[in-house]
Amino acid sequence: MELVLQAHFHDPASPSPYEHVAADTFYAELLAAHEGLDAQASALLDARLVLLLANHVGDLGVLRQALRLAREPA
């Protein structure tokens, strides 16, 4: 498995030919999940989300590549 770097969002419940629609929806839901949380609870939410998604990916090589890329300057 290789790390997917292109837009790859989709929503089977609400299909759209535009990938950005599902990406925008996820971003809005991510922000909403942080509403009302203090900095510590927000960081914990992010950490739990990362671990849940890392478990879903499961491929250590892909996760290592993602870690390397995430540490690079934006």
Helices and strands as residue ranges (DSSP letters): H 19-34, H 39-57, H 60-71
